[in-house]
Amino acid sequence: MKKKYTLGVIGGGKMAEAIVRGAIAKKFLCADQIIVGEPNADRAKVFSSLGVSVAENRAVAADCAYLLVAVKPQTFAEAARDFQEKEIPAVLSIMAGMTKKAIKSVLGAGTTVARAMPNLPCSVGEGMVALDASDCSEEEKQFAVKLFSSTGKVTQVKEAQLNAVTGVSGSGPAYVFLFLRALTEAGKEQGLCEEQAYALALQTLKGGLALAEASPQTPLSELIASVSSKGGTTVAALESFSRDDWAGSVSRAVAAAVKRAEELSL
């Protein structure tokens, strides 16, 4: 039987909102093709304002072709009780750390499950989403890729790689903000006002990233060298970073995030 809605969403948090907004803005889906289950009245109003239908979880799961599960992992089993006796559509999970095996143990071994790890910049259309859709048909896989592409870029990975993804891109925006803050503070220490230091640091990060993106065939070592001249200011800064083992610090930080993701995995 044909389903009334293309996409059903269980959980109406910020990431679910980003995905729904992106799908509508990029015209991948129309608002009337989406239904959301969200018990919080204020959050439900956000989706209603987009023209999206809001209903109980049971009704959402019963009448959609694809089910995006966007609740916290620790609340999944409780939320699933509302609909697990129903015929479950293809599931797209953005629950961090909850494996396909764990999801199937709740919904049934025959459930088709894809897992995705989006990050916060999805909320402004510049996200990075890692997707494991290895259990899906080609049609289901293409739907997942197009849905998540509406929030940024998508790369397909194996499920076993998702914890590494968490350490690099899932937690990664915080590393960017940390460096932006540090560079801003360093500028203030050298006599700039906060507004000047922040503007300089922010645009420098944006410009550097744009240059790297525009030069995909150029090794990063060459891009670094292009800013450096023997005995110059950049070399002095890079030598300071090297003495402080800055690259090693980044590596250890990512490893710590991956380790924690492994500890939290179900």
C-alpha positions as CSV (number, residue, x, y, z in Angstrom):
1,M,0.0,0.0,0.0
2,K,1.3,3.4,-1.0
3,K,2.3,5.5,2.0
4,K,0.9,9.0,2.4
5,Y,4.3,10.5,3.4
6,T,7.7,10.0,2.0
7,L,9.6,10.9,5.2
8,G,8.6,10.3,8.7
9,V,10.7,11.7,11.6
10,I,10.8,10.4,15.1
11,G,12.2,13.2,17.3
12,G,12.1,16.9,16.6
13,G,15.4,18.2,17.8
14,K,17.7,20.6,16.2
15,M,19.4,18.1,13.8
16,A,16.0,16.7,12.7
17,E,14.9,20.3,12.0
18,A,18.1,21.0,10.0
19,I,17.5,17.9,7.8
20,V,13.8,18.8,7.3
21,R,14.6,22.4,6.5
22,G,17.3,21.4,4.1
23,A,15.1,18.9,2.3
24,I,12.4,21.5,1.8
25,A,14.8,24.3,0.9
26,K,16.6,22.2,-1.7
27,K,13.3,21.0,-3.0
28,F,14.2,17.4,-2.5
29,L,10.9,17.0,-0.6
30,C,7.8,19.2,-0.2
31,A,6.6,20.0,3.3
32,D,3.4,17.9,2.7
33,Q,5.6,14.8,2.1
34,I,7.0,14.9,5.7
35,I,5.4,14.0,9.0
36,V,7.1,14.4,12.4
37,G,6.6,12.8,15.8
38,E,7.5,15.2,18.6
39,P,5.8,15.4,22.0
40,N,7.2,18.8,23.0
41,A,4.6,21.4,22.0
42,D,7.1,24.1,21.3
43,R,9.3,21.9,19.1
44,A,6.1,20.6,17.3
45,K,5.2,24.2,16.5
46,V,8.5,24.7,14.8
47,F,7.7,21.9,12.3
48,S,4.1,22.9,11.9
49,S,5.3,26.4,10.9
50,L,7.2,24.8,8.1
51,G,4.0,23.2,6.8
52,V,5.0,19.7,8.0
53,S,2.5,17.4,9.6
54,V,2.9,16.5,13.3
55,A,1.5,13.4,14.8
56,E,2.1,10.6,17.4
57,N,5.0,8.2,16.7
58,R,2.6,5.4,15.9
59,A,1.0,7.4,13.1
60,V,4.3,8.6,11.8
61,A,5.8,5.1,11.4
62,A,2.6,3.7,10.0
63,D,2.3,6.1,7.1
64,C,5.8,6.9,5.7
65,A,8.2,5.2,3.2
66,Y,11.3,6.2,5.1
67,L,11.7,6.7,8.9
68,L,14.3,9.1,10.2
69,V,15.1,8.2,13.8
70,A,16.5,11.3,15.5
71,V,16.0,10.7,19.2
72,K,18.7,10.3,21.9
73,P,20.0,6.7,22.0
74,Q,18.9,6.3,25.6
75,T,15.3,7.1,24.8
76,F,15.1,5.0,21.6
77,A,13.6,1.9,23.2
78,E,10.9,3.9,24.9
79,A,10.0,5.8,21.7
80,A,10.0,2.6,19.7
81,R,7.4,1.0,21.9
82,D,4.9,3.3,20.2
83,F,5.3,1.7,16.8
84,Q,7.5,-1.5,16.9
85,E,4.6,-3.8,16.4
86,K,3.9,-2.0,13.1
87,E,5.4,-2.8,9.7
88,I,8.6,-0.7,10.0
89,P,9.7,1.2,6.9
90,A,13.4,1.7,6.0
91,V,15.1,3.3,8.9
92,L,17.6,6.1,8.7
93,S,19.2,6.6,12.1
94,I,21.2,9.6,13.3
95,M,21.5,8.3,16.8
96,A,25.2,8.5,17.8
97,G,26.7,5.3,19.0
98,M,23.7,3.0,18.4
99,T,24.7,0.2,16.1
100,K,22.5,-1.3,13.4
101,K,22.5,-4.5,15.5
102,A,21.2,-2.6,18.5
103,I,18.5,-0.9,16.5
104,K,17.4,-4.2,14.9
105,S,17.2,-5.8,18.4
106,V,14.5,-3.4,19.2
107,L,12.7,-3.1,15.8
108,G,13.2,-6.6,14.4
109,A,16.0,-8.4,12.7
110,G,14.5,-7.9,9.3
111,T,14.4,-4.1,9.5
112,T,16.4,-2.2,6.9
113,V,18.7,0.3,8.7
114,A,21.1,3.0,7.5
115,R,23.2,4.9,9.9
116,A,24.3,8.5,9.4
117,M,26.6,10.8,11.4
118,P,25.8,14.5,10.6
119,N,27.5,17.4,12.3
120,L,26.3,20.8,13.5
121,P,27.0,22.8,10.3
122,C,24.1,20.9,8.8
123,S,22.0,23.6,10.4
124,V,23.4,26.2,7.9
125,G,23.7,23.9,4.9
126,E,27.4,23.3,5.3
127,G,27.3,20.0,7.1
128,M,29.4,16.8,6.7
129,V,27.4,13.6,6.8
130,A,29.0,10.1,6.9
131,L,26.6,7.4,5.8
132,D,26.5,3.7,6.1
133,A,23.7,2.4,3.8
134,S,25.2,-1.0,3.1
135,D,22.0,-2.8,4.2
136,C,19.8,-0.8,1.8
137,S,18.6,-1.3,-1.7
138,E,20.0,1.0,-4.4
139,E,16.8,3.0,-4.3
140,E,16.9,3.4,-0.5
141,K,20.6,4.3,-0.6
142,Q,20.0,7.0,-3.2
143,F,17.1,8.4,-1.1
144,A,19.4,8.6,2.0
145,V,22.2,10.3,0.0
146,K,19.9,12.9,-1.5
147,L,18.2,13.6,1.8
148,F,21.5,14.2,3.7
149,S,23.0,16.0,0.7
150,S,20.4,18.7,1.3
151,T,22.3,19.7,4.5
152,G,25.8,19.7,3.0
153,K,28.1,16.9,1.8
154,V,27.9,13.2,2.1
155,T,30.5,10.5,2.2
156,Q,29.7,6.8,2.4
157,V,31.6,4.7,5.0
158,K,31.4,1.4,6.7
159,E,29.6,1.2,10.0
160,A,32.9,0.3,11.7
161,Q,34.3,3.7,10.6
162,L,31.6,5.8,12.2
163,N,33.3,6.3,15.5
164,A,36.3,7.6,13.6
165,V,34.0,10.0,11.8
166,T,32.7,11.1,15.1
167,G,36.2,12.1,16.2
168,V,37.0,14.0,13.0
169,S,33.8,15.7,11.8
170,G,31.1,14.9,14.4
171,S,33.1,16.7,17.2
172,G,35.2,18.6,14.7
173,P,33.2,21.9,14.6
174,A,34.2,22.4,18.3
175,Y,37.9,22.2,17.3
176,V,37.3,24.9,14.7
177,F,35.6,27.1,17.2
178,L,38.4,26.5,19.7
179,F,41.1,27.5,17.2
180,L,39.0,30.5,16.1
181,R,38.8,31.6,19.8
182,A,42.5,31.0,20.4
183,L,43.5,33.0,17.3
184,T,41.2,35.8,18.3
185,E,42.7,35.9,21.8
186,A,46.2,35.9,20.4
187,G,45.3,38.9,18.2
188,K,44.0,40.7,21.3
189,E,47.2,40.0,23.2
190,Q,49.1,41.7,20.3
191,G,47.1,44.9,20.6
192,L,44.1,44.4,18.4
193,C,40.6,45.0,19.8
194,E,38.3,42.0,20.0
195,E,36.2,43.0,17.0
196,Q,39.3,43.4,14.8
197,A,40.9,40.2,16.0
198,Y,37.7,38.2,15.5
199,A,37.1,39.6,12.0
200,L,40.7,38.9,11.0
201,A,40.7,35.3,12.5
202,L,37.3,34.4,11.1
203,Q,38.0,35.6,7.5
204,T,41.4,34.0,7.6
205,L,39.9,30.7,8.4
206,K,37.2,31.1,5.8
207,G,39.7,32.2,3.2
208,G,42.1,29.4,4.0
209,L,39.4,26.8,3.7
210,A,38.1,28.2,0.5
211,L,41.6,28.1,-1.0
212,A,42.1,24.5,0.1
213,E,38.7,23.6,-1.4
214,A,39.5,25.4,-4.7
215,S,42.8,23.5,-4.9
216,P,41.9,19.8,-4.4
217,Q,44.9,18.5,-6.3
218,T,47.4,20.6,-4.3
219,P,48.9,18.8,-1.3
220,L,48.4,20.6,2.0
221,S,52.1,20.7,2.4
222,E,52.4,22.8,-0.7
223,L,49.6,25.2,0.5
224,I,51.5,25.6,3.7
225,A,54.7,26.3,1.8
226,S,53.0,28.8,-0.4
227,V,52.4,31.0,2.7
228,S,55.9,30.5,4.0
229,S,59.2,32.1,3.1
230,K,62.6,31.2,4.5
231,G,63.3,33.2,7.7
232,G,59.9,34.8,7.5
233,T,57.0,35.3,10.0
234,T,55.0,32.2,9.0
235,V,58.0,30.0,9.4
236,A,58.6,31.4,12.9
237,A,55.0,30.6,13.8
238,L,55.1,27.1,12.3
239,E,58.3,26.3,14.2
240,S,56.5,27.3,17.4
241,F,53.6,25.0,16.6
242,S,56.1,22.2,15.9
243,R,58.0,22.7,19.2
244,D,54.6,22.5,21.0
245,D,53.7,19.3,19.1
246,W,50.5,20.9,17.9
247,A,49.9,18.2,15.3
248,G,50.3,15.5,18.0
249,S,47.9,17.4,20.2
250,V,45.2,17.3,17.5
251,S,45.9,13.6,16.9
252,R,45.5,12.8,20.6
253,A,42.3,14.9,20.9
254,V,40.7,13.0,17.9
255,A,41.8,9.7,19.4
256,A,40.2,10.7,22.7
257,A,36.9,11.5,21.0
258,V,37.0,8.2,19.1
259,K,37.7,6.3,22.3
260,R,34.7,7.9,24.0
261,A,32.5,7.2,21.0
262,E,33.5,3.5,21.3
263,E,32.7,3.5,25.0
264,L,29.3,4.9,24.3
265,S,28.4,2.6,21.4
266,L,25.6,0.1,22.0
